[in-house]
Amino acid sequence: MNKVILMGRLTKDPELRYTAGNNTAVCQFTVAVDRRFKSDNQPSADFIPVVAWRQTAEFVSKYFTKGSRIAVVGQIQTRTWDDTEGKKHYVTEVIADEVEFCESRRQEGGYQQGFTPPPSNNQPFQQSVQPQKDNGFTDGYFPLDDDGDVPF
């Protein structure tokens, strides 16, 4: 099985282009993913190259910018090619199958939590955002018990 799940921040704005033959959208971007353990009390991250195709590529290009927090589900792919000088190049990248927002931009007037991207069938998109009721949960997480234990 070849499945990858990443959560991190874009290191720069996504690059959208279209293939020459059939005009298919392709978007390349890099996700900085924090490592679980830090060396010498310094944060460390891995910088993972990601490629998205078709509607996913256009979605990433439209709604994500440098610094955006993103979740990517996909698969690892390796490929090689020879340049004009005959030198062989190798690359390992993630081919994105799914992409999701990981944060709210309410403060900046952008999308809100619960936002779903427009459908890819070129029909008008409408969504109303209903205020959430206070049900005792904080930001979608279960509250901690009085003794500070995790609730599971």
Number of C-alpha atoms within 10 A of each C-alpha: 4 7 11 14 13 18 18 21 21 22 17 15 16 23 16 18 16 14 9 8 6 7 10 13 18 20 22 21 22 22 25 21 18 16 11 8 11 11 8 7 7 8 11 15 15 12 16 17 16 21 21 26 20 14 16 20 24 19 19 25 21 11 13 18 18 14 14 19 20 21 18 22 16 20 16 13 13 10 9 10 11 10 9 7 6 8 8 10 10 9 10 13 17 23 21 23 15 12 19 17 22 15 14 15 13 10 8 8 8 10 17 15 14 11 13 12 15 13 12 13 8 7 8 8 11 8 9 6 11 7 6 6 7 8 7 10 11 10 9 8 8 12 14 13 9 6 6 8 9 9 8 5
